[in-house]
Amino acid sequence: IAHLSLHKYEMPADLKLGVMVEVPALLWQLDELLARVDFISVGSNDLVQYLTAADRDNRRVSERFDVLSAPVLRALQSIAQKGAAAGKSVTLCGEIGGRALEAMALIGIGYRGLSMSPASIGPVKAAILAMDAGEICEIVAELIAQQDGAPSLRDKLRAYAEAKGVPL
């Protein structure tokens, strides 16, 4: 990526160039990437696996694969924030966008484009329509900032959703 040179090639005006962020090393190259691409898509399954050093399909370590842990959410949030600051579209693909609780957290950290299987659209849409995006942004920011030692924000986010009537 560091040696990518687009100026040598003439690109059609309607062609959009993007990058899939799937490895943690790209978190430290976002500024350079955003200067050269039109959009970023986050490959959440692989990125979270590499961030947590835990294979979600391996029973011995799968409990460490928690997309609602503060460190994972901070990493995902930094991608969304840098993309927004650069005026670039940032979307997320992977299983987490298709689960209502996780989608709520992703909206809370700035994602507005989530890919998901067709079966997930209804439940995620119902959750999104029932939530206040501004309020969830504040709640998730507070939870991420807290250093209470909890390995996951899952229980607190679930309690918030239940208290607010957000269907999960």
C-alpha positions as a printed NumPy array, in Angstrom:
array([[  0.   ,   0.   ,   0.   ],
       [  2.791,   2.456,   0.832],
       [  4.033,   2.232,  -2.77 ],
       [  0.658,   2.637,  -4.444],
       [  1.038,   5.154,  -7.222],
       [ -2.185,   6.154,  -8.932],
       [ -0.794,   9.148, -10.789],
       [  0.751,   6.871, -13.434],
       [ -2.663,   5.691, -14.571],
       [ -5.559,   7.659, -15.913],
       [ -8.745,   6.551, -14.226],
       [-12.213,   6.977, -15.737],
       [-14.089,   9.804, -14.009],
       [-16.907,   7.541, -12.82 ],
       [-14.61 ,   4.869, -11.384],
       [-14.324,   4.871,  -7.598],
       [-11.285,   3.43 ,  -5.877],
       [-11.593,   2.044,  -2.378],
       [ -9.761,  -0.106,   0.089],
       [-10.876,  -2.889,   2.417],
       [ -9.452,  -2.43 ,   5.906],
       [ -8.982,  -5.941,   7.262],
       [ -5.612,  -5.891,   9.022],
       [ -4.637,  -3.788,  12.049],
       [ -1.527,  -2.356,  10.376],
       [ -3.798,  -0.293,   8.117],
       [ -5.085,   1.58 ,  11.177],
       [ -1.777,   3.44 ,  11.174],
       [ -1.926,   4.112,   7.428],
       [ -5.421,   5.544,   7.245],
       [ -4.302,   9.093,   6.522],
       [ -2.21 ,   7.932,   3.569],
       [ -4.971,   5.634,   2.323],
       [ -7.69 ,   8.249,   2.658],
       [ -5.629,  10.67 ,   0.586],
       [ -5.709,   8.184,  -2.31 ],
       [ -9.088,   6.47 ,  -2.201],
       [-12.721,   7.444,  -2.611],
       [-14.062,   5.153,   0.108],
       [-13.119,   2.657,   2.788],
       [-14.873,  -0.557,   3.664],
       [-14.06 ,  -2.265,   6.929],
       [-13.813,  -6.057,   6.8  ],
       [-14.928,  -6.493,  10.383],
       [-14.642, -10.28 ,  10.657],
       [-10.96 , -10.368,   9.798],
       [-10.054,  -7.072,  11.45 ],
       [-11.568,  -8.08 ,  14.79 ],
       [ -9.997, -11.527,  14.574],
       [ -6.559, -10.006,  14.049],
       [ -7.085,  -7.282,  16.67 ],
       [ -8.108,  -9.785,  19.324],
       [ -5.807, -12.612,  18.199],
       [ -8.83 , -14.879,  18.519],
       [-10.464, -17.034,  15.891],
       [-14.229, -16.711,  16.333],
       [-14.622, -20.322,  15.17 ],
       [-12.134, -21.78 ,  17.669],
       [-13.982, -22.745,  20.863],
       [-10.838, -22.369,  22.986],
       [-10.439, -18.658,  22.227],
       [-13.72 , -17.555,  20.657],
       [-14.878, -15.77 ,  23.829],
       [-12.088, -13.241,  23.211],
       [-13.642, -12.379,  19.854],
       [-15.984,  -9.7  ,  21.132],
       [-16.812,  -6.889,  18.759],
       [-18.374,  -4.99 ,  21.645],
       [-15.197,  -4.726,  23.669],
       [-13.986,  -1.178,  24.201],
       [-10.658,  -1.721,  22.366],
       [-12.381,  -3.117,  19.269],
       [-14.958,  -0.334,  19.257],
       [-12.188,   2.258,  19.649],
       [-10.374,   0.843,  16.62 ],
       [-13.56 ,   0.797,  14.54 ],
       [-14.435,   4.291,  15.739],
       [-11.048,   5.664,  14.713],
       [-11.63 ,   4.397,  11.167],
       [-15.073,   6.021,  11.007],
       [-13.776,   9.302,  12.429],
       [-10.804,   9.525,  10.083],
       [-13.007,   8.739,   7.108],
       [-15.512,  11.412,   8.098],
       [-12.733,  13.956,   8.652],
       [-11.416,  13.205,   5.157],
       [-14.904,  13.44 ,   3.653],
       [-14.781,   9.803,   2.533],
       [-17.456,   7.156,   2.727],
       [-16.769,   4.458,   5.322],
       [-18.891,   1.331,   5.39 ],
       [-18.667,  -1.862,   7.368],
       [-19.141,  -5.353,   6.079],
       [-19.117,  -8.523,   8.075],
       [-21.422, -10.388,  10.366],
       [-21.514,  -7.732,  13.071],
       [-23.487,  -5.268,  10.961],
       [-26.317,  -7.777,  10.728],
       [-26.951,  -8.086,  14.462],
       [-29.182,  -5.451,  16.06 ],
       [-27.133,  -4.87 ,  19.229],
       [-23.873,  -4.611,  17.314],
       [-25.486,  -2.396,  14.657],
       [-26.668,  -0.079,  17.423],
       [-23.087,   0.191,  18.726],
       [-21.735,   0.747,  15.205],
       [-24.176,   3.602,  14.678],
       [-23.014,   4.949,  18.018],
       [-19.428,   5.141,  16.781],
       [-20.281,   6.744,  13.467],
       [-21.082,   4.051,  10.902],
       [-23.97 ,   4.779,   8.57 ],
       [-23.404,   2.04 ,   5.995],
       [-23.622,  -1.583,   7.092],
       [-23.755,  -4.646,   4.891],
       [-25.693,  -7.678,   6.034],
       [-27.511, -10.749,   4.859],
       [-31.085, -10.241,   3.66 ],
       [-32.451, -12.065,   6.725],
       [-30.858,  -9.457,   9.013],
       [-32.327,  -6.392,   7.331],
       [-35.701,  -6.505,   9.118],
       [-34.429,  -6.906,  12.687],
       [-31.628,  -4.359,  12.228],
       [-33.978,  -1.876,  10.559],
       [-36.48 ,  -2.253,  13.433],
       [-33.726,  -1.553,  15.974],
       [-32.442,   1.462,  14.055],
       [-35.925,   2.945,  13.701],
       [-36.526,   2.542,  17.449],
       [-33.309,   4.215,  18.588],
       [-32.239,   7.816,  18.902],
       [-28.949,   7.959,  16.975],
       [-27.74 ,  11.081,  18.777],
       [-28.398,   9.527,  22.16 ],
       [-26.742,   6.241,  21.23 ],
       [-23.661,   8.156,  20.054],
       [-23.413,   9.772,  23.498],
       [-24.014,   6.494,  25.352],
       [-21.451,   4.532,  23.352],
       [-18.873,   7.333,  23.723],
       [-19.371,   7.29 ,  27.504],
       [-19.103,   3.514,  27.683],
       [-15.956,   3.413,  25.554],
       [-14.352,   6.129,  27.683],
       [-15.086,   4.355,  30.977],
       [-12.225,   2.307,  32.329],
       [-14.224,  -0.016,  34.564],
       [-12.406,  -3.179,  33.521],
       [-15.431,  -4.82 ,  31.936],
       [-14.304,  -7.029,  29.043],
       [-17.337,  -6.076,  26.964],
       [-19.903,  -3.317,  26.633],
       [-22.475,  -5.928,  25.592],
       [-24.426,  -6.1  ,  28.872],
       [-24.6  ,  -2.32 ,  29.274],
       [-25.686,  -1.81 ,  25.686],
       [-28.315,  -4.538,  26.019],
       [-29.643,  -2.92 ,  29.221],
       [-29.808,   0.457,  27.457],
       [-31.667,  -1.061,  24.492],
       [-34.165,  -2.807,  26.774],
       [-34.74 ,   0.372,  28.808],
       [-35.377,   2.362,  25.618],
       [-37.527,  -0.273,  23.936],
       [-35.067,  -0.971,  21.138],
       [-35.881,  -4.442,  19.798],
       [-32.952,  -6.784,  19.731]])
